[in-house]
Amino acid sequence: MAKSSATKDAQALFHSLRSAYATTPTNLKIIDLYVVFAIFSALIQVVYMALVGSFPFNSFLSGVLSCIGTAVLAVCLRIQVNKENKEFKDLPPERAFADFVLCNLVLHLVIMNFLG
């Protein structure tokens, strides 16, 4: 009995999340997909390191930190571009995207410097 109640609750939660996400604007969905891709790339690198080894450890750290850093910056972009967020209502989306690009450039310059 408890399992069926938990299953119904999980299905109701999944349905409510799905219906709420259906109303999300397309540009936010694209940013979400980019975040998922960046995290997935980091996971692939971690699995590869676990299977093969981490001989050039700086390269492994650079790759993983680049993916995670890019995902964090994309989440910040998503927060700034979201129309429902009242904190950034005066910030134009072009400015938020310019900040994202500039921060990514700085991040990847640091990553390239870390590679040596």
N, CA, C and O of each residue as an XYZ file, in Angstrom:
464
protein
N       0.806     -1.189      0.000
C       0.000      0.000      0.000
C       0.856      1.262      0.000
O       0.544      2.229     -0.695
N       1.933      1.252      0.779
C       2.767      2.446      0.877
C       3.486      2.715     -0.443
O       3.723      3.867     -0.806
N       3.826      1.653     -1.151
C       4.512      1.856     -2.426
C       3.592      2.497     -3.451
O       4.036      3.346     -4.224
N       2.336      2.117     -3.478
C       1.430      2.703     -4.456
C       1.186      4.179     -4.144
O       1.041      4.989     -5.059
N       1.139      4.529     -2.870
C       0.974      5.933     -2.493
C       2.215      6.744     -2.879
O       2.100      7.861     -3.383
N       3.380      6.182     -2.644
C       4.622      6.860     -3.016
C       4.728      6.991     -4.531
O       5.209      8.003     -5.042
N       4.277      5.962     -5.246
C       4.304      6.004     -6.707
C       3.357      7.073     -7.230
O       3.694      7.798     -8.166
N       2.183      7.173     -6.635
C       1.231      8.207     -7.060
C       1.771      9.601     -6.765
O       1.610     10.522     -7.566
N       2.407      9.747     -5.620
C       2.998     11.045     -5.289
C       4.112     11.403     -6.265
O       4.215     12.549     -6.703
N       4.940     10.429     -6.601
C       6.035     10.673     -7.545
C       5.482     11.021     -8.925
O       6.004     11.908     -9.600
N       4.432     10.326     -9.340
C       3.828     10.623    -10.640
C       3.197     12.009    -10.651
O       3.291     12.726    -11.647
N       2.555     12.391     -9.551
C       1.959     13.721     -9.466
C       3.036     14.803     -9.498
O       2.867     15.836    -10.145
N       4.134     14.562     -8.802
C       5.239     15.514     -8.806
C       5.835     15.631    -10.204
O       6.091     16.736    -10.682
N       6.053     14.502    -10.853
C       6.607     14.510    -12.208
C       5.681     15.238    -13.168
O       6.138     16.013    -14.008
N       4.388     14.995    -13.047
C       3.418     15.651    -13.927
C       3.387     17.161    -13.694
O       3.314     17.935    -14.650
N       3.441     17.582    -12.436
C       3.415     19.022    -12.155
C       4.699     19.707    -12.642
O       4.641     20.818    -13.169
N       5.853     19.055    -12.471
C       7.103     19.623    -12.979
C       7.094     19.710    -14.506
O       7.569     20.685    -15.088
N       6.550     18.681    -15.134
C       6.497     18.659    -16.594
C       5.575     19.745    -17.134
O       5.905     20.403    -18.121
N       4.433     19.936    -16.502
C       3.512     20.966    -16.975
C       4.066     22.366    -16.698
O       3.847     23.282    -17.490
N       4.776     22.538    -15.590
C       5.380     23.843    -15.304
C       6.520     24.137    -16.275
O       6.697     25.281    -16.694
N       7.291     23.120    -16.635
C       8.410     23.325    -17.557
C       7.929     23.553    -18.984
O       8.645     24.138    -19.797
N       6.728     23.097    -19.287
C       6.185     23.303    -20.633
C       5.954     24.787    -20.913
O       5.967     25.204    -22.071
N       5.744     25.582    -19.874
C       5.516     27.014    -20.063
C       6.818     27.818    -20.059
O       6.790     29.038    -20.225
N       7.940     27.155    -19.873
C       9.235     27.847    -19.863
C       9.570     28.332    -21.269
O       9.380     27.593    -22.234
N      10.064     29.558    -21.401
C      10.434     30.068    -22.738
C      11.537     29.235    -23.389
O      12.321     28.574    -22.708
N      11.578     29.281    -24.701
C      12.516     28.460    -25.465
C      13.966     28.835    -25.180
O      14.824     27.954    -25.111
N      14.257     30.126    -25.014
C      15.654     30.504    -24.776
C      16.165     29.941    -23.451
O      17.344     29.605    -23.342
N      15.303     29.832    -22.448
C      15.726     29.222    -21.186
C      15.906     27.713    -21.328
O      16.777     27.126    -20.686
N      15.088     27.089    -22.163
C      15.255     25.651    -22.404
C      16.571     25.358    -23.124
O      17.214     24.341    -22.863
N      16.963     26.243    -24.021
C      18.239     26.072    -24.722
C      19.400     26.204    -23.742
O      20.361     25.438    -23.810
N      19.314     27.167    -22.839
C      20.363     27.320    -21.824
C      20.400     26.096    -20.922
O      21.480     25.637    -20.551
N      19.227     25.553    -20.560
C      19.177     24.337    -19.745
C      19.846     23.166    -20.458
O      20.569     22.384    -19.839
N      19.605     23.051    -21.745
C      20.233     21.982    -22.521
C      21.748     22.140    -22.559
O      22.478     21.152    -22.497
N      22.216     23.366    -22.658
C      23.664     23.641    -22.639
C      24.277     23.259    -21.296
O      25.377     22.708    -21.251
N      23.573     23.548    -20.201
C      24.060     23.188    -18.866
C      24.148     21.670    -18.739
O      25.137     21.142    -18.229
N      23.122     20.973    -19.201
C      23.126     19.505    -19.133
C      24.278     18.943    -19.963
O      24.940     17.995    -19.542
N      24.521     19.520    -21.136
C      25.628     19.064    -21.979
C      26.972     19.273    -21.284
O      27.840     18.402    -21.336
N      27.145     20.418    -20.639
C      28.421     20.702    -19.960
C      28.651     19.735    -18.799
O      29.762     19.237    -18.616
N      27.611     19.469    -18.020
C      27.736     18.536    -16.895
C      27.990     17.123    -17.419
O      28.800     16.387    -16.855
N      27.301     16.745    -18.491
C      27.504     15.419    -19.086
C      28.928     15.264    -19.608
O      29.527     14.198    -19.468
N      29.474     16.317    -20.207
C      30.865     16.273    -20.678
C      31.831     16.086    -19.516
O      32.805     15.342    -19.627
N      31.563     16.761    -18.400
C      32.420     16.596    -17.217
C      32.331     15.169    -16.687
O      33.343     14.589    -16.293
N      31.139     14.606    -16.675
C      30.979     13.222    -16.204
C      31.702     12.236    -17.108
O      32.304     11.278    -16.624
N      31.647     12.462    -18.411
C      32.370     11.587    -19.345
C      33.871     11.654    -19.074
O      34.555     10.631    -19.119
N      34.382     12.838    -18.794
C      35.813     12.979    -18.502
C      36.190     12.270    -17.209
O      37.258     11.662    -17.123
N      35.329     12.342    -16.208
C      35.606     11.666    -14.937
C      35.591     10.152    -15.131
O      36.447      9.452    -14.589
N      34.631      9.640    -15.898
C      34.580      8.202    -16.160
C      35.804      7.763    -16.957
O      36.387      6.715    -16.680
N      36.188      8.557    -17.939
C      37.384      8.234    -18.722
C      38.623      8.205    -17.829
O      39.468      7.320    -17.964
N      38.728      9.163    -16.926
C      39.873      9.200    -16.019
C      39.872      7.980    -15.106
O      40.931      7.428    -14.808
N      38.688      7.554    -14.660
C      38.608      6.387    -13.783
C      38.995      5.111    -14.526
O      39.602      4.214    -13.942
N      38.649      5.026    -15.798
C      38.948      3.816    -16.571
C      40.387      3.794    -17.079
O      41.051      2.762    -16.982
N      40.874      4.882    -17.607
C      42.170      4.905    -18.273
C      43.291      5.351    -17.337
O      44.398      4.815    -17.383
N      43.001      6.320    -16.504
C      44.025      6.866    -15.629
C      44.147      8.363    -15.837
O      43.605      8.929    -16.786
N      44.864      8.977    -14.936
C      44.962     10.437    -15.006
C      46.420     10.865    -15.109
O      46.902     11.637    -14.281
N      47.126     10.364    -16.125
C      48.546     10.693    -16.220
C      48.786     12.194    -16.313
O      49.477     12.745    -15.455
N      48.241     12.883    -17.324
C      48.413     14.349    -17.251
C      47.283     14.930    -16.387
O      46.246     15.348    -16.902
N      47.502     14.948    -15.077
C      46.438     15.336    -14.146
C      45.992     16.771    -14.375
O      44.819     17.087    -14.174
N      46.907     17.653    -14.793
C      46.515     19.031    -15.088
C      45.497     19.079    -16.218
O      44.575     19.894    -16.189
N      45.656     18.220    -17.205
C      44.712     18.186    -18.319
C      43.335     17.727    -17.850
O      42.313     18.279    -18.259
N      43.319     16.722    -16.997
C      42.042     16.242    -16.461
C      41.349     17.341    -15.670
O      40.165     17.612    -15.875
N      42.096     17.979    -14.757
C      41.506     19.050    -13.953
C      41.046     20.213    -14.828
O      39.986     20.788    -14.584
N      41.816     20.555    -15.821
C      41.430     21.649    -16.702
C      40.137     21.344    -17.448
O      39.253     22.194    -17.553
N      40.040     20.136    -17.958
C      38.832     19.769    -18.692
C      37.595     19.764    -17.820
O      36.554     20.295    -18.208
N      37.702     19.168    -16.644
C      36.543     19.083    -15.752
C      36.169     20.468    -15.221
O      34.991     20.825    -15.191
N      37.161     21.243    -14.807
C      36.856     22.575    -14.292
C      36.318     23.500    -15.379
O      35.510     24.384    -15.097
N      36.755     23.303    -16.602
C      36.205     24.078    -17.707
C      34.729     23.764    -17.912
O      33.920     24.674    -18.092
N      34.375     22.491    -17.886
C      32.973     22.103    -18.059
C      32.104     22.603    -16.908
O      31.028     23.158    -17.132
N      32.569     22.408    -15.686
C      31.791     22.831    -14.523
C      31.690     24.362    -14.479
O      30.619     24.899    -14.196
N      32.780     25.057    -14.754
C      32.754     26.522    -14.763
C      31.817     27.074    -15.824
O      31.092     28.039    -15.582
N      31.834     26.462    -16.995
C      30.931     26.887    -18.059
C      29.478     26.647    -17.665
O      28.611     27.470    -17.956
N      29.210     25.529    -17.007
C      27.846     25.248    -16.556
C      27.393     26.271    -15.515
O      26.252     26.731    -15.549
N      28.275     26.621    -14.605
C      27.921     27.622    -13.580
C      27.654     28.976    -14.231
O      26.698     29.660    -13.865
N      28.476     29.362    -15.176
C      28.247     30.626    -15.865
C      26.956     30.603    -16.670
O      26.276     31.624    -16.773
N      26.610     29.463    -17.239
C      25.353     29.348    -17.983
C      24.152     29.442    -17.039
O      23.126     30.018    -17.401
N      24.272     28.886    -15.843
C      23.190     29.018    -14.867
C      23.025     30.483    -14.475
O      21.900     30.962    -14.329
N      24.123     31.189    -14.306
C      24.050     32.632    -14.015
C      23.379     33.381    -15.170
O      22.576     34.286    -14.942
N      23.708     33.005    -16.399
C      23.058     33.611    -17.563
C      21.561     33.339    -17.543
O      20.759     34.227    -17.831
N      21.187     32.112    -17.205
C      19.767     31.754    -17.162
C      19.029     32.584    -16.117
O      17.906     33.030    -16.352
N      19.651     32.786    -14.982
C      19.021     33.591    -13.929
C      18.835     35.030    -14.400
O      17.799     35.641    -14.135
N      19.833     35.574    -15.098
C      19.748     36.960    -15.534
C      18.769     37.163    -16.681
O      18.156     38.225    -16.786
N      18.612     36.163    -17.540
C      17.761     36.295    -18.714
C      16.289     35.999    -18.394
O      15.399     36.425    -19.130
N      16.034     35.283    -17.318
C      14.673     34.903    -16.955
C      13.823     36.144    -16.692
O      14.180     36.987    -15.869
N      12.693     36.250    -17.398
C      11.816     37.416    -17.262
C      11.091     37.433    -15.919
O      10.700     38.498    -15.442
N      10.908     36.272    -15.309
C      10.190     36.205    -14.038
C      11.055     36.622    -12.855
O      10.538     36.849    -11.760
N      12.344     36.724    -13.061
C      13.252     37.130    -11.999
C      13.213     38.656    -11.869
O      13.562     39.377    -12.804
N      12.791     39.127    -10.719
C      12.617     40.570    -10.521
C      13.929     41.298    -10.226
O      14.007     42.516    -10.389
N      14.954     40.570     -9.797
C      16.234     41.211     -9.467
C      16.924     41.818    -10.679
O      17.562     42.866    -10.576
N      16.797     41.167    -11.814
C      17.510     41.590    -13.019
C      16.556     42.126    -14.077
O      16.819     41.982    -15.271
N      15.455     42.738    -13.662
C      14.470     43.207    -14.649
C      14.998     44.369    -15.483
O      14.567     44.553    -16.621
N      15.925     45.157    -14.936
C      16.474     46.288    -15.689
C      17.667     45.908    -16.555
O      18.146     46.727    -17.339
N      18.151     44.682    -16.425
C      19.317     44.230    -17.178
C      18.870     43.688    -18.531
O      18.113     42.719    -18.578
N      19.318     44.286    -19.630
C      18.928     43.748    -20.945
C      19.602     42.396    -21.201
O      20.711     42.154    -20.724
N      18.940     41.527    -21.945
C      19.515     40.200    -22.231
C      20.845     40.276    -22.973
O      21.703     39.409    -22.804
N      21.017     41.302    -23.786
C      22.284     41.444    -24.518
C      23.443     41.688    -23.560
O      24.545     41.179    -23.766
N      23.194     42.458    -22.526
C      24.228     42.720    -21.525
C      24.558     41.442    -20.754
O      25.723     41.157    -20.478
N      23.516     40.672    -20.409
C      23.740     39.411    -19.698
C      24.560     38.455    -20.554
O      25.454     37.776    -20.049
N      24.256     38.402    -21.858
C      25.013     37.523    -22.743
C      26.448     38.004    -22.905
O      27.370     37.190    -22.966
N      26.649     39.314    -22.974
C      28.011     39.859    -23.066
C      28.806     39.517    -21.808
O      29.984     39.173    -21.899
N      28.179     39.607    -20.639
C      28.843     39.199    -19.398
C      29.219     37.725    -19.437
O      30.312     37.342    -19.020
N      28.307     36.904    -19.940
C      28.549     35.462    -20.049
C      29.750     35.179    -20.947
O      30.607     34.365    -20.604
N      29.812     35.846    -22.089
C      30.911     35.625    -23.029
C      32.235     36.098    -22.433
O      33.247     35.405    -22.538
N      32.231     37.272    -21.812
C      33.453     37.791    -21.215
C      33.950     36.892    -20.084
O      35.146     36.618    -19.989
N      33.047     36.438    -19.236
C      33.446     35.546    -18.137
C      33.948     34.208    -18.673
O      34.870     33.621    -18.107
N      33.353     33.727    -19.751
C      33.846     32.488    -20.358
C      35.250     32.672    -20.924
O      36.089     31.779    -20.811
N      35.503     33.817    -21.527
C      36.849     34.083    -22.035
C      37.868     34.088    -20.902
O      38.941     33.496    -21.023
N      37.536     34.752    -19.808
C      38.447     34.785    -18.660
C      38.639     33.382    -18.094
O      39.762     32.982    -17.786
N      37.547     32.636    -17.958
C      37.640     31.261    -17.446
C      38.558     30.415    -18.311
O      39.418     29.701    -17.794
N      38.383     30.488    -19.609
C      39.180     29.626    -20.477
C      40.624     30.119    -20.610
O      41.516     29.313    -20.876
N      40.874     31.401    -20.434
C      42.266     31.867    -20.379
C      42.955     31.302    -19.129
O      44.117     30.898    -19.188
N      42.252     31.275    -18.025
C      42.821     30.691    -16.797
C      43.037     29.191    -16.987
O      44.064     28.657    -16.567
N      42.092     28.516    -17.609
C      42.222     27.068    -17.854
C      43.419     26.798    -18.766
O      44.190     25.872    -18.513
N      43.582     27.587    -19.814
C      44.719     27.387    -20.708
C      46.046     27.663    -20.000
O      47.048     26.997    -20.261
N      46.044     28.640    -19.111
C      47.244     28.922    -18.345
C      47.547     27.774    -17.385
O      48.713     27.453    -17.161
N      46.522     27.158    -16.822
C      46.713     26.054    -15.901
C      47.274     24.827    -16.618
O      48.006     24.038    -16.021
N      46.935     24.667    -17.889
C      47.461     23.527    -18.645
C      48.988     23.575    -18.736
O      49.650     22.537    -18.726
N      49.522     24.751    -18.821
C      50.978     24.900    -18.827
C      51.610     24.914    -20.158
O      52.831     25.035    -20.261
